[in-house]
């Protein structure tokens, strides 16, 4: 307690100097421990945060004065605090980046961890995710060894590090770091928001007992502080758990409390969530009218808060609105809200997938480094064995040679198998880039033709087949599709249930991709027609296919950290999907942009402008055949 008192006293004295702008450096701060100097400067910045010019000027003065007094540690701390303040104000630039790099490279211990964390935050804001993650990891490896008494920023940094995994949706890893941050904090300093976030991790992982435990802990703190804002938010979060457990009576009581308090304190986003869930509870109880009334209240809040473009809000609330409309017989509006929710969910996934690219790259870089280390270790072991073999005589050398030959043969076979597996997941060019560089960058393509296929009435037809026959039939069709697109220089992207997606013009750019994809579509069309006729002869159920094609720009890259895959994003993909859903069975439906590229090669029938979901009117054509 004596040490804390001295730190507080020194900080208070320095804040007075800082606020008054005396231009003198308090002697009490020179050559003191890192924790005292850092806490004092942080307190000083907080006291003048509303006056940026004064804050920046005083921090610059401290850097210069500490330099004159030869206190290198205080000089660097002042620079780190100064730059972090600039970063928060979005005024951090390349010159500050270079100086921060110098600190990271020249210092050890606390200052190095500070500099690495600052660089990580800077790169993250720039959306340079690979260097950001590398610096977060390197910073964590340093400060995780320190006690918060010696390194006051530890819990803040660990929480921020866990937040990156939370954003990725890796809630298990995020939870680990959030719990570590809580353990490193003094009980009196633990914030309700941090306990709540731990609880949310357990919630998203489906570990509801643990989630309720931490929500209750957060609620205890909120009640002690008489913080009605947080009591309202936490009531809604706990109610959500009861809702998922179908304990509707408990959920309803807490939802009503949450709505009351959240509306009272203008926490409107949480009020919308609670209203939406409460509406669904009424719907489950058979009160369709009340359910829709509550859902529309939630919708009014979304409009009031201008949350139309908040994908997180839309994907969470709109499905319940859709359900209430459907129950009240308004299927048109139900589908409108449901489609918007699906689009929002896809947009969130796409945004985070771009971040996962950097995760995959970092993983690849680590794996490459590990492979190099293992190779060096293996080489040393081989040298040792060879040396010992010569000592032991030529017979042992001969035996060793046989072992090495067999081992080399086995390694070659394993490498070939590994390469084949990689090529089965990624395009050859992307796989080679990943192996050579340890990373594969996301790339933009200006001219790519995307094709979607879909089996019409898939659910109804599949119900007429047993599981084994269904899987066999889909596998047979998709295997033939794979052969066809490979023959036409097209890249398979993925299958989603009964939908098959591929694209021409990437990863190797070409000008013939529109023609290539239409030719492949015609081959698929002919195959499916022939296959249909064969199954009809034996009175077996068959699938009828719709095919949609659109040409435009996309972004392509590797998605995911575990089981990563090559994927593409952009409006072109969405429009190609709409071409498929707006088509007819047995037909190839292409957009106006694709038609302009292939009209000299194929006979097409103009369908006019047709409304596509969320895309308005689009020129569409049916491909009849080659000219």
N, C-alpha and C positions, 0 to 999 in steps of 0.2 A: 504493500500500500504506500510505503514511503517513496518508492521509485515512481509510482503513478503520480503521486502528488508533485514531485519535482518536475516531471514531464509537463504536467498541467500548468505549473507555475511558469516554466520557461516559455511554453507556448503562449500563455496569456501576455507575458512581457513582450514577446516578439510580435504578436498580433497588434499590440498598441503601436509599436514602431512602424509596422507595415501599414496600418490604417492611416497613421499621421504622416507617413511619407518622410521620415526623418533623414533617410539616406545613409544612416549609420547602421552597422551590423552589430547586434547585441553580442557582447563577448561571451555570454552564457551559452551561445549556440555553436561557437567555434570548437572544432575538434572533439565534438561529442559523439555519442553512439548514433549509428544510422537511424534507429527507431525514433529517437528524440528529434533529430533534425527533420526526418520525413514527416512525422506527425505535426511538427510545428509549422512547416511550410504548407502542408495540406490545410491546417486550421486557418492560416493566414489567407490562403486563396479563397476559402469558403466565406471568410468575413468580408471580402471585397469583390465577390463574384459578379455583383451587379454593376461594377465599374471596370469594364475590360481594360481600358487604357491604363488605369492605375495598377491593376493586377499585373499586366504584362510588363509595365515599366519597372515595378518593384522587383519582380522576379529577375529581370535582366540586371538590375542593380546588384542583387544578391550574388548572381553568378560572377559579376566583375569584382565585387568586394571580396568574395571567398577566394577568388583567384589571386588577388593582391595579398591576402593573408596566407596563401599557400595551403588552404584547406580544400584539397582536390575532391574529397568525398562530398562536402557541402555544395561545391560548385556543380558537380554532376547531378546531385539530387535536385538542386534548383532548376537545372536544365531539363531534367525529366519531368518535374512538376509543371514547368513552363510549357513544354511541348504537349503534355497531356491536356493542359488547359486549351491550347491552340487546336488540338485534335477535336475536342468537344465542341469548339466553335467552328470547326471545319476550315481552319486556317493553317493546318499543318501541310507543309509542302516538301518538295524533293530535297531542299537544302536541310530542313530539319531531319528528314529521313537519313541523310548521309551522316549528320552529326550523331544521331541516335545509334546508327550502325557502328560508328567509331567507339561509342561508349560500350556497346555490346561486345566489341572485339577486344577492347583494351582493359576492361574491368572484370572482376571476379565477384562471386557471391551475390549480395543483395542488389547491387547496382546493375550487374549483368542481367539478373532476373527481371528487374524493372524495365531495362532497355528492350529486352526481348518481348516482354508483354506489350510494351508500347508499339513496337514494330508490328506485332501480330494484330493489334487493334487497328493500326493504320492500313495494313494490307487487307484486312477483313472489310473495312469501309470502302476500299477501292475495288472490292470483289475479286481480289487476287487470292483465291482461297488456298492454293497450295502453299505459298510462302507463309500465309497467315497461320495455317495449321501447324506447319513445321516450327514456327516461332512459339506458338502456344505450347506445343509439346516440350520444346527445349526450355522454355521458361518454367513450366510445371516441374520438370525434372530437377530444377534448381530450388525453387521456393518451397516445394513439398517437404523438403528436409528441415525447413526452419520452423521455429515456434513463432506464434503470432506476437509474442512479446518482443522478439527481435525483428520480425518482419511484419509490420502491422497490416499490410495489404494482402496477406495470405488468403484470408477467407473470401475477400472480394474477388481476387484473381481466380481462386478455385471455382467459385460460383460462376464466374464468367466463362471459364473453360468448360464447365458442365453445361452451360447454356448453349454452347455450340453443338454439342451432341443432342441436346433437347430439340434444337432447331432441325437437326437432321432426322429427328424421329427415333433416335437410338436412346430410348428412355431408360433402358437398363444401365447403360454407361453413364448417362446424365445423372441418374439417381445416385450412383456410386460417388460422383464428385460433389453433388449437392449435400449428401450426408457427411462427407469429409469436411466440407466447408462449415456445416453446422457444428461439428465436433470441435473445430478449431476456434469457435467463437465463444466469448463469455456469455453466460446465460442471459445477463441483463441487456446484451447487445443484439440478441437474436431477433430478427425481423419476421413479422407474420408472413410476409410475402415469400420468404425463403422456405418456411415450413410448408406453406401452401403448395409451392412448386414441387417439393419432395412428394407430397401427397398426390399431386397430379401425375407424377411419373408412375407411382404405384397404380393409379387409376387406369392410365393408358395401357399398362401392362396386364390389366385384368386382375390385379392382386388387391381386391376390394377391402379385405380386412385391414391390411397395412395402410391402405389409402385412408380409411375412416380413422384409424389410429392417429395419423399425422394431421388430418383435418381437425380432429378433436383437440390435438395439442395446440394447433394454431388458434382454434376457437377459445381455448382457455386463456391464451395470451390476449386475444381481442377483447374478451369479457373483462379481464383484469384492467385493461387500458380503457375500457368503455368505448371502444372504437366501433361504432355502429356501422360504419362503411364496410369494414372487414367482416363484421358479424353477418351482414347481408350477403356478401360474396360467398363466405364459407357455408352459410345455410344453403345456398343454391348448389354448391359443390357437393355437400353431403347428401342433399336431396337427389342429386344426379345418381349417386351410388345406390340409394334406395330404389330409384326408378329402374336402374339396370337389374336390380334384384327382384323387380316386380313387387316390391313392398310399397304399393301405391299410397296407402293411408299415411305412412310416415313421410313419404316423399312430398305429398300434397301439402301437409302442414308446414314443412320447411320451405317449400317453394313459395307459398303465400307470404311467409315471413321475409324471404329473400326479395321478393318483388316489392313489398312495402318499403323496406329499407333502401334498396337500390334506387327506387324511384325518388325517395326522400332525399338521398344524397347525390342524385344525378349520375349514378353509375349505370348508364342506360344500356350498355352492351350486355352486362350481366343480367339486367332486368329483362332484356329481350330473350336471352337464353332460358331464364326461369319461366317466363310466360309461355314460351314455345313448348317446354317440357310439360308444364301444367296443362296446356291444351291437349297434349297427347294423352295425359292421364285421364282427362274428362272423356276423351274419345274412347279409351279402353273401357271406360265405365258406361259407354253407350250414349253419352250426351253430346251428339254431333254439333248441335247449334252452339253450345257453350264452348266447345273445342275450337270451332272456327272463329268465334268472337275473340278468344284469347290469342289465337295465332295471328289474327289481324292486328291486335294490339302490339304484338311483337314486331309485325311488319311495319307498323306506323313508326315505331322507335327506330328501325333500320333506316326509314326514309328521313326521319328527323335528324339522325346522326350522320346522314349522308354516307351510309355504309354499303351502298350498292356495289362498290368495287372492292369491298373487303372479302376476299375469297374465304377467309376463315369463318367469318360471320355467316355468309351465304350458305356454305356447305353444311353448317351446323343447324341453321334454323329452317331453311327452305324445304327440306324433306318433310318436316312436320306440317308446314303450311300446305304442302302438296297433299299429304295424307288427309288433312281436314277437308280440303276442297273435294277430294275424291269421295270421301264419306258423305258429303253433302250433295253429290251428284254433278259437280262441276269438273268434269274430266279434262276439259280444255285447259283451264287454269292450273289444274293439278299437274298435267304434263309440262306446262310452261315452267312452273317452279321446280319440278323435279329435274328438268333438263338443265336449268340454271345451276342447280346444286351439283349436278354431275360435272358440268363445265368448270365450276369453281374448284371442285375436288381435283380435277385433272390439272388445273392451273397451279394449285398448291404443289401437287406431285411433280409437275414439270419444273417449277422454280427450285424445288429442293433437289431434284435430280441433277440440275446443273451444279449444285454444290457437291453432290455425291461424286461427280466426275473428279473433282480435286481429291476427294477421299480415296478413290480408286487409284489416282496417280500417286498419292502419297504411299499407299499400300505397295504399289508396284516398285516405287523407289526404295522403300525399306527392304522389300523382298530381294531386289537387285543387289543392294548393299550386303544383305545377309548372304546371298549366293556368292558374292565376291570374297567375303570373309571366310566362308566355308571352303571355297576353292583354294584360298591361300593356306588355310589350315590343312587341307587335304594334301596340298603340294609339299608342305613341311613334313607331314607324316610319311609321304612317299619317299622323300629324300632320306628320312631316318631309316625306313625299311630297306632302301637300296644300300645304304651304308652298312647296316647290320648284315645284309645279305652277302656283301663282299667279304666281310669279316668271317662269316659262316662258311664261305666256299661257293664254288660254282654250282653245286647241286641245288643249293637254296636259291641262288639267283635264277636258275632255270625254273624252279617251282614258282618263284615270285612272278616271273614273266608270264607263266600260264595264268596265274591268278589275275594279274593286271590285264591280260588280254580278255579274259572272260568278263572281268569287271567293266572294262571299257566297252565291250560288246553290249553288256546289259544296260549300261548308262546311255549308250547310243540309242538302244531300242526304247528306253524310257523317255528320252528326249524327243524321239520321233512321235511317240504316243502323246506326250504332253503338247507338242506342236499341233498335232491333229485335233486334239481336244480344244485348243485355243482357237484354231481356225474354224471349228464348228460353232464357236460362240461369237467370234469377231470377224469382220472382213480382213482379208489377208494384209492389206496395207496398214490397217489399224493395229493388227496383231504384231507386225514387224516393227512398227513405231514403238509399241509398248515394250517389246523385247530390247530394241536398240537403245532407246532413251530412258526407259523405265517409266514413261508417261505417254499419254496420248491426248493431245489437245482437242477440245471441242472446235468444230469448224463450221463456217457458214458456206452454203452453196446457193448460188443464184438461180440455177435451173435444174430442178429435180422433178421427176414425175412419180407420183405416189399412187399405188393401187391398193384398194381394199376389196376383199371378197367376203361374202356373208351367205350362209345357208338360210333360205327363206323357211319360215315356220319350223325352225330347228327344234324347238321344245316339243311341238306336237309330233313331228316325225320321230324324234329320238325316243319318245315314250312307247313307240311300237317296236323298239329293239331292246334286247337285253344289254346289260352293261358291256359285256365282252364284245358283242357284235358292234355296238356303237363306237367303242374305242378303235376297233379294227377298221371300221368304215372311214372314220375321220383320219386315221393314220394313213390309210391307203390314198385318200384324196390329197392330203397335204404332201405326202411323199411324191405324188405325181406333179403337184404344183412346184415343189422344190426342183424337180428335174427340168420342168419347163422354164422356170425363171433363170436357172443356171445356164441353159442353152441360149438365153436371150440377154445375157450380161446384166442381170438384175440382182440386186441385193435383197435377200430376205431380212425383214426387220424383226417380226415376231408374230405369234398367233395369240389371239385373245378369245378363248372359248371357241366359238364357231366362226370367228373372223380371222382372215389371213391378210397380213400387211407386208408389202414389199415396195421397193423404190429403185428407179433407174437414175443414173447420173451421179452416183456416189459409191464408195469414197473416191473413185477415179472419175474426174469430170469428163463428160462427153456431150456432144450436140445431138446425138441420135436417141436419147433416152425416152422421149415421148413416143417415137415410132417403135422402139424396142418393147416398151411396156404394153402398147396396144396390140402388138403381135403376140406377146405372151398371153394377154387377156383373151385373144381369139383362140389360142391353143388350149387354154383352160376351159373356155366355153365349149369347144368341140369335144374335149375329153369328158366334160360333165354330161353333155348330151348323149354321147356314146355309152357312158357308164349308166346313165338313166335307162336307156333302151335295154341294156343287158340285164339290169335288175328287174325291169318290168316283165321280161320274159319268164322269170321265175317267181313272179308275184311277191317280190321283196320291196320293202320301203326304200325310197331314194330321196336324196337331197336335190333341191333346185337352187341355183346360185344367182346372186346379184353381184355385179362387178361395177365399181366406181373408180374413176381416174381423174386426177387433177395435176397440173404442172405449176410450179412456183418455187419460191425460195424456202430453205429449211436450215435449221442448225442440227448438226449430228455430233454424237460423242458417246462416251462410255458412261453408263448409269450404274450406280450402286457401289457398295464397298464389299458386300458379300454377294456371290453369284451375279457379278456385274454383267451387263449386256450392252450391246450397241443399240442406240435408239435415235429417233429424230423428233424434232419439235418445230412448231410454227403453225401459222394459219393455213398453210398449204395442206398440212396433215388433216386439220379439221374439215376443210372443204372437200378433200378426197373422201373422207368418211361420209360427208353429206351426199356426195355423188352416188355412193353405194346405197345409202338408205333412201335416196330419192329415185332410184332406178326401178327396174322391173325384172322379174325372174327370167333367167336365160339371156338377159341383155347386158351390153356393155355401155354404161352411161359415162360420157366424158364431159368435162367443162369446156367453156368457150376458149380458155387459154390453151388447153391441150388441142382442141380442134384446129386452132390457127397454125399449130405446128405440124399437124398430120393430114390436113385436108387435101394435100396433093397426093397422098398415098392411100387413103381409105375413103370409101363411100360412107357418108354419115347422113342421118336424118335429123333435121333441126326440130327440137321439141319446144323451142321458145324459152322465155324466162320463167323459171319455176322457183317457187318459194322453198328455201332450205332453212331448217331450224337454226335460229340465231344468226343467219347469214344474209337474210333478205332474198331478193330475186337473183338467180344465177342463170346465165345462158347454158343450156344443156343439149347434148346431141347423143343419139344412139349410133354406135358403129355397126354398119351393115356388112362390111367386108372390104377386102383389098380392091383397089382400082386396077 
